[in-house]
Amino acid sequence: MRETSPRQLPGSEGEHRVQRMTGTSERAERFYRDQMLDHLNPRMREFVARQEMMFIATSDSRGECDSSFRAGPPGFVHVIDEHTLAYPEFRGNGVFASVGNILENPHVGLMFLDFTRERIGLHVNGRTTLLEDAELRRHVHGLPQPEVPGQKALLWTVVHVEEAYIHCRKHIPHLRKVGRDEAWGTDDTVRKGGDFFGARDTPKRWSEPAEPAYPG
């Protein structure tokens, strides 16, 4: 759970310090009071259940951050109850940056943005538990099956909700959904984007030959 001030306000001490510096404490307290929950109310649960994408923020034990994107059919993020939701982890590129961070630091921040219907967002922050597919299905009924035949979640990230609050629509663009022209779920490298940014042939410190060691 995040640290709270003596008055038990949500948010971090850093937030509160900046609010005092900028004179926005009263405005922030109004937002905490009116818009922030420690669970998912019915409208939030309905909102999450129909989303087809989300953004994930994690950090490792040193505070090094990573952000990631997830997408799937409505319900791919499964709302278990007002305090818990879960989403599947597939093989992807095999890096598992988000899951690796979670192993070191269980805190996670999720951002759901509806660009096409409501033009509104929902922040969900909490602590996570990683469970294997079979283990979670033993305890939770109604988990969605993979959309791609033969695909299987290697793990599920189970999020125990600590904060849930609105992201206003002020600067969320209104987008129009089109049909799926791509091969959804494909593992073909080229169709997934290949080396779009030309990284393969760009020198990088972790792939350069090590300097020869000479006896001193």
C-alpha positions as CSV (number, residue, x, y, z in Angstrom):
1,M,0.0,0.0,0.0
2,R,1.3,3.5,-0.8
3,E,2.4,5.7,2.1
4,T,-0.2,8.1,3.3
5,S,-0.1,11.4,5.1
6,P,-1.1,11.9,8.7
7,R,-4.7,12.6,7.4
8,Q,-4.6,9.3,5.6
9,L,-4.8,10.8,2.1
10,P,-4.2,8.5,-0.9
11,G,-1.0,9.0,-2.9
12,S,2.6,9.2,-2.1
13,E,4.4,11.6,0.1
14,G,6.1,13.0,-3.0
15,E,2.7,13.8,-4.5
16,H,1.7,15.7,-1.3
17,R,5.0,17.6,-1.2
18,V,4.6,18.8,-4.8
19,Q,1.0,19.8,-4.1
20,R,2.2,21.9,-1.2
21,M,4.9,23.5,-3.3
22,T,2.5,24.3,-6.1
23,G,-0.5,25.3,-4.0
24,T,-2.8,22.5,-5.3
25,S,-3.3,20.6,-2.1
26,E,-7.0,21.6,-1.8
27,R,-7.6,20.7,-5.4
28,A,-5.8,17.3,-5.0
29,E,-7.7,16.5,-1.8
30,R,-11.0,17.2,-3.7
31,F,-9.9,14.7,-6.4
32,Y,-8.9,12.1,-3.8
33,R,-12.2,12.5,-2.0
34,D,-14.5,12.6,-5.1
35,Q,-12.7,10.3,-7.6
36,M,-10.3,7.9,-6.0
37,L,-11.4,4.5,-4.7
38,D,-9.5,1.5,-3.2
39,H,-11.6,-0.9,-5.2
40,L,-13.5,-1.2,-8.5
41,N,-17.1,-0.1,-8.3
42,P,-19.7,-1.6,-10.6
43,R,-19.1,1.0,-13.4
44,M,-15.4,0.5,-13.2
45,R,-15.7,-3.3,-13.4
46,E,-18.0,-2.9,-16.4
47,F,-15.6,-0.5,-18.1
48,V,-12.6,-2.9,-17.6
49,A,-14.6,-5.9,-18.8
50,R,-15.2,-4.4,-22.3
51,Q,-11.7,-2.9,-22.9
52,E,-9.5,-4.3,-25.7
53,M,-6.2,-2.7,-24.6
54,M,-4.3,-1.5,-21.7
55,F,-0.9,0.0,-20.8
56,I,1.2,-1.4,-18.0
57,A,3.9,0.3,-15.9
58,T,6.3,-1.7,-13.7
59,S,9.7,-1.2,-12.2
60,D,12.4,-3.4,-10.8
61,S,13.9,-3.4,-7.3
62,R,16.2,-0.5,-8.3
63,G,13.3,1.6,-9.6
64,E,14.3,1.1,-13.2
65,C,11.0,1.5,-15.1
66,D,9.3,-0.2,-18.0
67,S,6.0,0.4,-19.8
68,S,4.2,-2.2,-21.9
69,F,1.0,-2.7,-24.0
70,R,-1.5,-5.5,-23.9
71,A,-4.4,-6.1,-26.2
72,G,-7.1,-8.8,-26.7
73,P,-10.8,-9.3,-27.1
74,P,-13.2,-7.6,-24.6
75,G,-12.7,-9.4,-21.3
76,F,-9.1,-10.4,-21.8
77,V,-8.5,-8.5,-18.6
78,H,-10.8,-10.6,-16.3
79,V,-12.5,-8.9,-13.4
80,I,-12.5,-11.5,-10.6
81,D,-14.2,-9.2,-8.0
82,E,-14.2,-5.6,-6.8
83,H,-10.7,-6.0,-5.4
84,T,-9.1,-8.3,-8.0
85,L,-8.5,-8.5,-11.7
86,A,-6.2,-10.7,-13.8
87,Y,-4.7,-10.7,-17.3
88,P,-2.7,-13.4,-19.2
89,E,1.0,-13.4,-20.1
90,F,1.8,-15.1,-23.4
91,R,5.2,-15.8,-24.8
92,G,5.5,-12.7,-27.0
93,N,9.1,-11.8,-27.7
94,G,10.2,-14.0,-24.8
95,V,11.7,-11.1,-22.9
96,F,9.0,-10.9,-20.2
97,A,10.1,-7.4,-19.0
98,S,6.9,-6.7,-17.1
99,V,6.9,-10.1,-15.4
100,G,10.6,-9.8,-14.6
101,N,10.0,-6.5,-12.9
102,I,7.0,-7.9,-11.0
103,L,9.2,-10.7,-9.6
104,E,11.4,-8.0,-8.0
105,N,8.7,-5.4,-7.3
106,P,5.1,-6.4,-7.1
107,H,3.7,-2.9,-7.6
108,V,2.0,-2.2,-11.0
109,G,0.1,0.6,-12.6
110,L,-2.5,-0.1,-15.3
111,M,-4.0,2.4,-17.7
112,F,-7.2,1.7,-19.6
113,L,-8.1,4.2,-22.3
114,D,-11.3,4.0,-24.3
115,F,-10.5,5.9,-27.5
116,T,-13.6,4.9,-29.5
117,R,-16.7,5.0,-27.3
118,E,-16.5,6.9,-24.1
119,R,-13.2,8.7,-24.6
120,I,-12.3,8.2,-20.9
121,G,-9.6,6.5,-19.0
122,L,-9.2,4.5,-15.8
123,H,-6.1,4.1,-13.6
124,V,-5.7,0.9,-11.6
125,N,-2.8,0.6,-9.2
126,G,-2.0,-2.3,-7.0
127,R,0.1,-5.2,-6.0
128,T,0.5,-8.4,-8.1
129,T,0.7,-12.1,-7.8
130,L,1.9,-14.4,-10.6
131,L,0.1,-17.7,-11.1
132,E,0.2,-20.4,-13.6
133,D,-2.8,-20.9,-15.9
134,A,-3.9,-24.2,-14.4
135,E,-3.5,-22.9,-10.9
136,L,-5.6,-19.8,-11.4
137,R,-8.3,-21.8,-13.3
138,R,-8.7,-24.1,-10.4
139,H,-9.8,-21.1,-8.2
140,V,-11.4,-18.7,-10.7
141,H,-14.3,-19.8,-13.0
142,G,-15.0,-18.1,-16.2
143,L,-11.5,-17.1,-17.2
144,P,-11.3,-16.3,-20.9
145,Q,-9.8,-18.8,-23.2
146,P,-7.1,-17.6,-25.7
147,E,-8.5,-16.2,-28.9
148,V,-5.9,-17.9,-31.1
149,P,-6.3,-21.7,-31.3
150,G,-3.5,-23.5,-29.6
151,Q,-2.3,-20.5,-27.7
152,K,-1.9,-20.8,-23.9
153,A,-1.2,-18.3,-21.2
154,L,2.1,-19.1,-19.6
155,L,1.2,-17.1,-16.5
156,W,-1.5,-14.8,-15.2
157,T,-0.8,-11.5,-13.5
158,V,-3.3,-11.1,-10.7
159,V,-3.7,-7.5,-9.6
160,H,-4.9,-6.7,-6.1
161,V,-6.4,-3.3,-6.5
162,E,-5.3,-0.5,-4.1
163,E,-6.2,2.6,-6.2
164,A,-8.7,3.2,-9.0
165,Y,-9.5,6.6,-10.4
166,I,-10.5,8.4,-13.6
167,H,-8.3,9.8,-16.3
168,C,-10.2,12.7,-17.8
169,R,-11.1,12.8,-21.5
170,K,-9.8,16.3,-22.1
171,H,-6.9,15.2,-24.4
172,I,-7.9,11.7,-25.3
173,P,-8.3,11.6,-29.1
174,H,-11.5,10.1,-30.6
175,L,-10.5,7.2,-32.8
176,R,-12.5,5.1,-35.1
177,K,-12.2,1.3,-34.9
178,V,-11.5,-0.5,-38.2
179,G,-11.5,-4.2,-39.0
180,R,-8.6,-6.5,-38.2
181,D,-6.5,-6.5,-41.4
182,E,-3.5,-8.0,-39.6
183,A,-3.1,-11.7,-38.7
184,W,-4.2,-11.5,-35.1
185,G,-1.9,-13.5,-32.9
186,T,0.6,-14.3,-35.6
187,D,4.1,-15.3,-34.7
188,D,5.5,-14.3,-38.1
189,T,8.3,-11.9,-37.5
190,V,7.8,-9.8,-40.6
191,R,4.0,-9.5,-40.1
192,K,4.6,-8.4,-36.5
193,G,6.7,-5.5,-37.6
194,G,10.1,-7.1,-38.1
195,D,13.1,-4.8,-37.6
196,F,11.0,-1.6,-38.1
197,F,13.3,0.7,-36.2
198,G,16.5,-0.8,-37.7
199,A,17.8,-1.9,-34.3
200,R,19.3,-5.2,-35.5
201,D,22.3,-3.5,-37.2
202,T,22.6,-0.6,-34.7
203,P,25.7,-1.0,-32.4
204,K,24.8,-1.6,-28.8
205,R,26.9,-2.1,-25.7
206,W,25.6,-5.5,-24.8
207,S,26.4,-7.0,-28.2
208,E,29.8,-5.5,-28.9
209,P,32.9,-7.6,-28.6
210,A,34.5,-7.4,-25.2
211,E,37.8,-5.6,-24.9
212,P,40.7,-8.1,-24.8
213,A,42.1,-8.6,-21.4
214,Y,45.9,-8.1,-21.1
215,P,47.9,-9.1,-18.1
216,G,48.9,-5.9,-16.2
